[in-house]
Every structure is written in structure tokens, then in C-alpha cells.
């Protein structure tokens, strides 16, 4: 069982016999076996347990029980939940409850219900105003688990994008793509023809993709190591086979972490009169972070022309970070100085 979630919480539990575990529920086992080293003895003020949910759809309940008699003492409990690689964990907390026996009132202090759910995401849609013969698209986003935070390790996540018009198509464009080299992302046609594999593409951001049929499959496999961002991609459902504004290049992407430099499109003469999609990520030098703790960036010249041509500068590593500057069309030097903070 590779997908792990740990819950740590502090409670006040009543005094009870040591053979009663503070976390009560089916299939609970102590994390530390009986053969654990002597330097790791179980403590009466701390109990560690593990719950195993190996199959999709399994649900178990667990709670901390005690009675209303006897002195209260602090108890720290840790519950580890192991589920399958293709599962995500759903946790629901239900209100505490009481029950009465012949001698004392017992309380379930922290009752939770844990369910292993499938990590497969199925997204269906169709082009807007289809009945009117309009090719306007319906769009949305798919993201790596926990985006924009670090995605979990050892997880399998699948996405299926379906245009409900059997004669329609699916478009996919990645706005963010920073995954560990041991992780893997693959994109397939409806007939399982592979369109992209991060392993064979040297982890480069996937190109803009349009399906040949009405369905695209995306599979993401995170290994033992994860990355601090992950990915975010925009999908569109369309009925138009021709994608006029499809970006035809991604070779202009770059990670920049030197002492300084410049970013220029003047050397990319091959991109003139074409639709481009370029992402530059500027980072501080890791070994000089204490000395150089800021990044200075200024646009000196901007003369982009064409439909939907724009430059965005964001403070952060993702396309959802706060936007600092947006430029569209040709800008004079005076306009650039006015729009940029000094």
C-alpha cells in the first residue's frame, strides 16, 4: 500500500485499561510490531495505529472512546491510513456521540469515517451553442493532485476527457509543467495511441494537442519523489477540426537561475507570423539565496503584434500566481515605464 495519509491530533481521554486501544475500529494495528527495538517502546500517552483500505470503495470507521469517570490525562494518537496507488482518501468527521451502559457514560470523542475512492477523473462536455452551429468551445482545467502544492509520491492519477459529440474533438494545453524526472505523464488517443510521454520527451512541457477522436486519456504516475508544483492543463471541447491558433512551438521555454541576463524573442525569427506559447521561469541561485534574496525584472522593449499576443509576468512559479504585469500589443518606452513599478 503506497498512498499514505497521516493524521495527528491531541485529545483528552479518560483513564482505561491498557489493552483497550484509544483508536477503536476494524482492521486497526499498531504500527510498531512486538519485535520493535527497545528504544522505541509504546507509550501510554501516545498510540500509533494504521488503517488499511486496499480496494476502491472500502469504508471504515474509527473513533476514540472513553468514559466519564476517572481523571483525565492527555493522549497523543496518530492514525496512518494506507490505500491503493489509484485511490484517494475521503475523510468525514461525524458529531461526537454518547452511549450508556449499566455503570458509566461512554463517549466517542473523535469519530471519523474513512473511504478509499477512485482517483480517476472523468470529464464530459461539448461545444457551446452546438445546435446553432457555433464552434465556440467549452473549457476547463485538470491539475495534478494538490496543485499548486507538492503532489504526493507513489500515486497514479488518470483523467479521461470526453467530447459528448462523437464527431467532436478535445484540445489540451499545459500552462504549468514541473514534475520530477522519476514521475511520468502520458497522453493517449481514444484508441490508446500514445501522443506524449514525459520519459521520452526529456520532461519537456507537452505541446498543444488536439485529439483525432472525441476522447483523450491522460495518465500521471508519481514515483518515490515528487515536485513542488506539478502540472495544470486547460482542456477545450470543440467541433472544429481546424485549430487556427494552435501554438506550433514550445522550444522557447526556459528555466533561468543565473546572476542576471535577458529574455529576447528577436533570435526566434522562425516564430514570426506564428502562434507561440513560451514560459520562462526565473529562480534565485540556490547557493546564493541568502546573499541575493530578490529578483529584479524590467521590460525594456515590447513590440508584439497579432491576435491574442500578450505577455504576463507573475510573482510565483505557476500560472495561477499573482499577476504583476500584463502587456498587449506594441508598447512605447514611456508606456512601459508608466506600467512598471520603479
C-alpha positions in Angstrom: 0.0 0.0 0.0 1.8 3.1 -1.2 -0.5 6.0 -0.8 -0.3 7.2 2.8 -2.0 9.9 4.8 -1.2 10.6 8.5 -3.4 12.3 10.9 -2.0 13.7 14.2 -4.3 15.1 16.8 -4.3 15.8 20.6 -7.2 14.7 22.8 -8.1 14.3 26.5 -9.1 10.7 27.1 -10.4 9.2 30.2 -8.4 6.5 32.1 -8.9 3.0 30.9 -7.2 -0.4 30.8 -4.1 -0.6 28.7 -5.5 -3.4 26.5 -8.1 -1.0 25.1 -6.7 0.9 22.1 -7.5 4.6 22.1 -8.4 4.3 18.4 -11.3 1.9 18.0 -12.4 0.4 14.7 -12.0 -2.6 12.4 -8.6 -3.6 10.9 -6.5 -1.3 13.2 -3.0 -2.5 14.0 -0.1 -1.0 16.0 2.5 0.5 13.6 5.3 -0.7 15.8 5.4 -4.6 15.9 6.1 -6.6 19.1 9.7 -7.0 17.9 10.3 -3.3 17.8 13.7 -2.2 19.3 13.7 -1.4 23.0 14.5 2.2 22.4 11.0 2.6 20.7 8.6 1.3 23.4 4.9 2.1 23.1 4.0 4.9 25.5 0.7 5.1 27.5 0.4 8.7 26.4 0.9 8.0 22.7 -0.6 5.4 20.5 0.2 4.9 16.8 -2.0 2.8 14.5 -2.5 2.0 10.8 -5.7 1.5 8.9 -5.5 -0.4 5.6 -8.0 0.2 2.7 -6.7 -1.8 -0.2 -9.7 -1.6 -2.5 -11.7 1.3 -4.1 -15.0 1.8 -2.3 -14.0 0.4 1.1 -15.1 2.4 4.1 -14.2 2.0 7.7 -15.0 4.0 10.9 -12.6 4.8 13.7 -13.0 6.8 16.9 -11.6 7.5 20.3 -13.7 6.1 23.1 -13.7 6.8 26.8 -15.9 7.1 29.8 -16.9 9.9 32.0 -15.3 8.6 35.2 -11.7 8.8 36.4 -9.0 11.5 36.0 -8.4 13.0 32.5 -4.9 12.7 31.0 -3.6 14.0 27.7 -3.2 11.4 25.0 -1.5 11.9 21.6 -2.7 9.5 18.9 -1.5 9.0 15.3 -3.6 7.2 12.7 -1.9 6.2 9.5 -4.1 5.4 6.5 -2.8 3.2 3.7 -4.7 3.0 0.4 -4.0 1.7 -3.1 -2.0 3.8 -5.6 -5.1 4.5 -7.6 -7.1 5.7 -4.6 -7.7 9.0 -2.9 -8.8 9.2 0.7 -12.1 10.8 1.8 -12.4 11.6 5.5 -15.6 12.7 7.1 -16.0 13.7 10.7 -19.3 12.9 12.4 -20.5 14.6 15.6 -19.4 13.0 18.9 -21.9 10.7 20.5 -22.7 9.1 23.9 -24.0 5.8 24.9 -25.0 4.5 28.4 -24.3 1.1 29.9 -25.1 -0.2 33.4 -22.3 1.7 35.1 -20.9 4.6 33.1 -21.5 7.0 30.3 -19.1 6.3 27.3 -18.3 8.9 24.7 -17.0 8.6 21.2 -14.7 11.7 21.2 -13.3 11.7 17.7 -15.5 9.6 15.3 -14.4 9.7 11.6 -15.4 7.7 8.5 -12.6 6.9 6.0 -13.4 5.9 2.4 -11.0 4.9 -0.4 -12.2 6.5 -3.6 -11.0 6.1 -7.2 -8.5 8.7 -8.3 -9.8 8.5 -11.9 -11.4 11.8 -13.1 -14.0 11.6 -15.9 -14.8 14.9 -17.6 -17.6 15.2 -20.2 -18.7 18.2 -22.2 -19.5 19.5 -25.6 -19.0 22.7 -27.6 -21.3 25.5 -26.6 -24.2 26.5 -28.8 -23.8 23.4 -30.8 -27.4 23.4 -32.0 -26.8 26.9 -33.5 -23.8 25.5 -35.5 -21.4 27.6 -33.4 -17.8 26.3 -32.9 -17.4 28.1 -29.6 -15.6 25.8 -27.1 -16.4 24.7 -23.6 -13.3 24.6 -21.4 -11.9 23.8 -18.0 -8.7 22.7 -16.3 -7.1 19.5 -15.0 -4.4 19.6 -12.3 -2.0 17.3 -10.6 -3.2 16.3 -7.1 -2.8 19.1 -4.5 -1.8 21.7 -7.2 -0.2 24.2 -6.8 1.3 22.5 -3.8 3.7 19.5 -4.0 1.9 16.4 -5.4 2.0 13.2 -3.3 4.5 10.5 -4.1 3.6 7.0 -5.3 0.2 7.8 -6.7 -1.5 7.0 -10.0 -4.0 9.6 -11.3 -6.0 9.2 -14.5 -8.1 11.7 -16.4 -10.5 11.0 -19.2 -11.8 13.9 -21.3 -14.8 13.1 -23.5 -16.5 15.3 -26.0 -20.1 14.2 -25.9 -20.4 15.0 -29.6 -19.0 11.8 -31.2 -17.8 13.9 -34.1 -16.1 16.5 -31.8 -12.6 16.9 -30.6 -10.6 17.6 -27.4 -7.8 20.2 -27.2 -5.2 20.3 -24.4 -2.7 23.0 -23.5 -0.4 22.9 -20.4 0.1 26.2 -18.6 2.3 24.6 -15.9 4.5 21.5 -16.1 7.1 20.9 -13.4 7.3 17.2 -12.5 10.1 15.2 -11.1 12.1 13.2 -13.7 11.2 10.0 -12.0 7.5 10.8 -12.4 5.7 10.1 -15.7 2.9 11.7 -17.6 1.4 10.1 -20.7 -1.3 11.2 -23.1 -3.3 8.8 -25.3 -5.9 8.9 -28.1 -9.2 7.1 -27.7 -7.6 4.0 -29.4 -4.6 4.2 -26.9 -2.3 5.6 -29.5 0.4 7.5 -27.5 0.7 11.2 -28.2 3.1 12.2 -25.5 5.4 10.6 -22.9 7.4 12.7 -20.5 10.0 10.0 -20.2 10.9 10.1 -23.9 10.4 13.9 -24.2 13.1 14.7 -21.5 10.4 16.1 -19.2 9.6 19.0 -21.5 6.2 20.6 -21.3 3.8 18.8 -23.6 2.9 20.5 -26.9 -0.6 21.8 -27.7 -2.6 18.6 -28.5 -5.9 18.1 -30.4 -7.4 14.6 -30.4 -8.3 12.8 -33.6 -11.4 11.5 -32.0 -13.8 12.6 -29.2 -11.7 11.4 -26.3 -8.3 12.0 -24.7 -6.7 9.9 -21.9 -4.1 11.4 -19.5 -2.2 9.2 -17.0 0.1 10.6 -14.3 2.3 8.3 -12.2 4.2 9.9 -9.3 7.2 7.8 -8.1 9.1 8.0 -4.8 9.9 11.6 -5.3 7.6 14.5 -6.0 8.0 18.1 -7.2 6.8 21.3 -5.6 4.4 22.3 -8.4 3.1 19.6 -10.6 1.0 20.5 -13.7 -2.0 22.4 -14.8 -3.6 22.0 -18.3 -6.5 23.7 -20.0 -8.9 21.4 -22.0 -11.4 22.5 -24.6 -14.3 20.6 -26.3 -14.8 21.8 -29.8 -16.4 20.7 -33.1 -13.9 22.4 -35.3 -11.3 20.1 -36.7 -9.1 23.1 -37.7 -7.2 24.8 -34.9 -6.1 28.0 -36.4 -4.5 29.5 -33.3 -2.7 26.3 -32.2 0.8 27.1 -30.9 3.4 25.5 -33.0 6.4 25.8 -30.8 7.5 25.2 -27.2 11.3 25.3 -27.7 11.3 28.8 -26.3 10.6 27.6 -22.7 13.5 28.1 -20.3 14.5 28.0 -16.6 16.8 30.9 -15.7 18.7 31.0 -12.5 21.9 32.9 -13.2 23.1 36.2 -11.7 21.4 38.1 -14.5 20.7 38.1 -18.2 18.0 39.0 -20.7 15.0 37.3 -22.4 14.5 38.1 -26.1 12.4 36.8 -28.9 14.5 38.6 -31.6 16.5 35.5 -32.2 13.4 33.4 -32.9 12.9 34.5 -36.5 11.2 31.2 -37.2 8.3 32.1 -35.0 7.4 35.2 -36.9 3.7 35.2 -38.1 3.0 32.1 -36.0 1.2 31.4 -32.7 3.6 30.7 -29.9 3.3 29.8 -26.2 6.5 30.4 -24.2 7.1 30.1 -20.5 10.2 31.5 -18.7 10.7 30.7 -15.0 13.3 32.9 -13.2 14.7 31.5 -10.0 17.3 32.7 -7.5 20.5 30.8 -7.3 20.0 28.1 -4.6 23.5 28.5 -3.2 23.3 32.3 -3.2 19.8 32.7 -1.8 21.0 34.4 1.4 23.1 37.0 -0.5 20.7 37.6 -3.4 17.2 37.3 -2.0 15.3 39.3 -4.6 14.7 39.2 -8.4 14.7 42.4 -10.5 12.9 42.2 -13.8 12.1 45.1 -16.2 10.7 45.0 -19.7 12.8 47.3 -21.9 11.1 46.7 -25.3 7.8 45.1 -26.3 6.6 45.1 -29.9 4.5 42.0 -30.2 1.7 42.2 -32.8 -1.1 39.9 -33.6 -4.3 38.4 -32.2 -4.2 37.2 -28.6 -0.5 38.1 -28.3 0.3 39.2 -24.7 3.0 39.0 -22.1 2.2 38.1 -18.4 4.5 38.5 -15.5 3.5 36.6 -12.3 5.1 36.5 -8.9 5.5 32.8 -8.3 6.1 29.6 -10.1 2.6 28.9 -11.5 0.1 30.3 -14.0 -2.2 31.0 -11.0 0.3 33.1 -9.1 -0.5 36.8 -8.6 -0.1 38.7 -11.8 2.2 41.8 -11.7 2.1 43.0 -15.3 0.1 42.4 -18.5 1.2 43.8 -21.8 -0.7 43.5 -25.1 0.3 45.0 -28.5 3.2 47.4 -29.2 4.3 49.5 -26.2 6.4 52.7 -26.3 9.2 53.1 -23.8 7.1 55.8 -22.0 4.2 53.4 -21.7 6.5 50.6 -20.4 8.0 53.0 -17.8 4.5 54.0 -16.7 3.2 50.5 -16.3 6.1 49.0 -14.4 6.8 49.8 -10.7 10.1 51.6 -10.1 
